[in-house]
Amino acid sequence: MKKVIVLLSGGMDSVTALYHAIKHHEVVGAVSFNYGSKHNHKEIPFAKYHCEKHDIPHQVINMDFVAELFNSSLLKGGEDIPEGHYADEVMKKTVVPFRNGIMLSITCGYAESIGAEGIVIAAHSGDHAIYPDCRNDFMQAMGAAMRAGTYEGIELMSPFVDIDKTEIAKIGHSLGVDFAQTWSCYKGGDTHCGVCGTCYERKEAFELAGINDPTTYS
């Protein structure tokens, strides 16, 4: 058992990672990043909800420079969020360059500052085709950099990197995650749009897992 910090967006993957970490480690904090995405304002309140439920310190770190300097349809001011399946080539437009690398670097510094020994991230195999900084080779390289660059040898933990969102749904369900209190849709409207890549993936995960989908889709 290690003292860990969880990267917590408020989506179903990261919330499940939080509950998984609570079961297997001592969670000493969770970090959310407000980087100017179209759906940050929908996700972060759910991250806060689950941290308050488990009395876990929650930090929200603002990264305004990402929306100002980076190019991605996921960001405010970017192109419209593409519609279609998550595996479609067009979904590459939603990549925020090196997002996980930046977030993990900041979280690593914070982890060492508060005496944490590890960082948990919810990257999974369904992300691999689209996001380079979710792939296992990246996680191994970033983990090596974190260990080498900290006195305490901070460990990067990616427990879901070899499984898909369907398995994550099953794990979350077994841990009692209320998936109604999570957000996936990249468009960030009043309800999940149901037609963007993350909505398709969310619907498929519940269906294939045989779990009731509590989400309202517009």
C-alpha positions in Angstrom: 0.0 0.0 0.0 1.4 3.4 -1.0 0.4 7.0 -0.4 -1.0 8.1 -3.8 -2.5 11.0 -5.7 -5.2 10.4 -8.3 -5.5 12.4 -11.5 -9.2 13.0 -11.4 -11.0 14.6 -14.3 -14.5 13.6 -13.2 -15.1 11.1 -16.0 -16.1 7.5 -15.5 -12.5 6.2 -16.0 -10.8 8.5 -13.5 -13.6 8.2 -11.0 -13.3 4.4 -11.2 -9.5 4.8 -10.8 -10.1 6.8 -7.7 -12.3 4.1 -6.1 -9.8 1.4 -7.2 -7.0 3.4 -5.5 -9.1 3.9 -2.3 -9.4 0.1 -2.1 -5.7 -0.7 -2.8 -3.8 2.3 -1.5 -3.9 5.3 0.8 -5.3 8.2 -1.3 -3.8 11.4 0.1 -5.1 13.7 -2.7 -6.7 14.1 -6.1 -5.9 16.6 -8.8 -8.1 18.0 -11.5 -6.9 20.3 -14.3 -8.8 23.2 -15.7 -7.1 23.6 -19.0 -9.8 25.3 -21.1 -11.6 22.3 -22.5 -15.2 22.6 -23.6 -16.3 20.1 -20.9 -14.1 21.1 -17.9 -17.0 22.9 -16.3 -19.1 19.7 -16.4 -16.4 17.2 -15.3 -14.7 19.0 -12.4 -17.8 19.3 -10.1 -18.1 15.5 -10.3 -14.5 15.2 -9.3 -15.2 17.4 -6.3 -18.3 15.4 -5.5 -16.4 12.1 -5.2 -13.5 13.6 -3.2 -15.9 15.2 -0.7 -17.7 11.8 -0.4 -14.5 10.1 0.6 -13.0 13.1 2.5 -10.0 13.3 0.1 -8.2 16.6 -0.5 -9.0 17.9 -4.0 -6.9 20.4 -5.9 -8.0 22.1 -9.1 -5.0 23.4 -11.1 -5.6 26.1 -13.7 -3.7 25.8 -17.0 -5.0 28.7 -19.0 -1.9 28.6 -21.3 -3.2 25.3 -22.9 -6.3 26.9 -24.4 -4.3 30.0 -25.3 -1.3 28.2 -27.1 -2.4 24.7 -28.1 -4.5 23.6 -31.1 -7.3 21.1 -30.4 -11.0 20.9 -31.1 -11.4 19.9 -27.5 -10.5 23.4 -26.3 -12.6 26.4 -26.1 -12.1 28.4 -29.3 -11.2 25.3 -31.3 -13.1 23.7 -34.0 -16.4 22.0 -33.3 -16.2 18.6 -31.6 -16.3 15.9 -34.3 -19.2 13.4 -34.2 -18.8 9.7 -34.8 -17.2 6.7 -33.2 -14.1 7.2 -30.9 -12.0 5.0 -33.2 -12.6 7.2 -36.2 -9.7 9.1 -37.7 -11.5 12.4 -37.2 -11.3 12.0 -33.4 -7.6 12.9 -33.6 -8.8 16.5 -33.7 -9.6 16.1 -30.0 -6.0 15.4 -29.1 -4.5 18.1 -26.7 -0.8 17.8 -27.4 1.2 16.2 -24.6 -1.6 16.8 -22.2 -0.9 13.8 -19.9 2.8 14.6 -19.9 2.2 18.1 -18.7 -0.4 17.1 -16.1 1.8 14.2 -14.8 4.8 16.5 -14.5 2.9 19.0 -12.4 1.3 16.3 -10.3 4.7 14.6 -9.7 6.1 17.8 -8.2 3.0 18.2 -6.0 3.2 14.5 -5.0 6.8 14.8 -3.8 5.9 18.1 -2.0 3.2 16.4 0.2 5.0 13.1 0.7 3.0 11.0 -1.7 4.7 7.9 -3.2 2.7 7.3 -6.4 0.4 8.9 -8.9 -2.6 7.0 -10.4 -3.8 7.8 -13.9 -6.8 6.1 -15.7 -5.4 5.8 -19.2 -6.8 2.6 -20.8 -6.4 0.6 -24.0 -9.3 2.3 -25.8 -7.3 5.5 -25.7 -4.3 4.1 -27.4 -5.3 4.5 -31.0 -6.1 8.2 -30.6 -3.9 9.6 -27.8 -0.1 9.0 -27.9 0.3 10.0 -24.3 -2.1 7.3 -23.1 -0.1 4.4 -24.6 1.9 2.0 -22.5 5.3 2.9 -23.9 4.6 6.5 -22.9 3.5 5.5 -19.4 6.7 3.5 -19.0 8.9 6.3 -20.2 7.1 8.9 -18.1 7.2 6.6 -15.1 11.0 6.2 -15.5 11.4 10.0 -15.8 9.4 10.5 -12.6 11.4 7.9 -10.6 14.7 9.4 -11.9 13.6 13.0 -11.3 12.4 12.7 -7.7 14.3 12.0 -4.5 11.5 9.6 -3.4 11.3 7.8 -6.8 7.6 8.7 -7.4 5.9 5.7 -9.0 3.4 6.2 -11.9 0.5 3.7 -11.7 -1.7 3.1 -14.7 -3.9 0.1 -13.6 -6.2 0.2 -16.6 -3.6 0.7 -19.4 -4.2 -2.9 -20.7 -8.0 -3.0 -20.4 -10.8 -1.2 -22.2 -13.7 0.9 -21.0 -16.1 -2.0 -20.8 -13.8 -3.6 -18.1 -13.5 -0.3 -16.4 -17.3 -0.1 -16.2 -17.4 -3.5 -14.6 -14.7 -2.6 -12.1 -16.5 0.6 -11.2 -19.8 -1.2 -10.8 -18.2 -3.7 -8.5 -16.7 -0.9 -6.4 -20.0 0.9 -6.1 -19.3 3.9 -8.4 -22.4 6.0 -9.1 -21.8 6.5 -12.8 -24.6 9.1 -12.9 -22.2 11.3 -11.0 -19.6 11.3 -13.9 -19.2 13.1 -17.2 -17.9 12.0 -20.6 -19.3 14.2 -23.3 -16.7 16.4 -25.0 -19.3 19.0 -26.1 -20.0 20.0 -22.5 -23.7 20.8 -23.0 -26.5 20.5 -20.5 -26.7 16.7 -21.2 -24.5 14.2 -22.9 -24.9 14.7 -26.7 -24.9 11.0 -27.5 -23.1 11.4 -30.8 -19.5 12.4 -30.0 -16.8 9.8 -29.7 -16.8 9.7 -25.9 -20.5 9.4 -25.8 -20.4 6.5 -28.2 -17.7 4.8 -26.1 -19.6 5.4 -22.8 -22.8 3.9 -24.2 -20.9 0.9 -25.6 -19.1 0.3 -22.3 -22.3 0.0 -20.3 -24.0 -2.1 -23.0 -21.2 -4.6 -23.4 -20.7 -4.7 -19.6 -24.4 -5.5 -19.1 -24.7 -2.6 -16.7 -27.6 -0.1 -16.7 -26.6 3.2 -18.3 -27.8 6.0 -16.0 -26.8 8.7 -18.5 -29.3 11.1 -20.1 -28.4 11.7 -23.8 -29.8 14.5 -25.8 
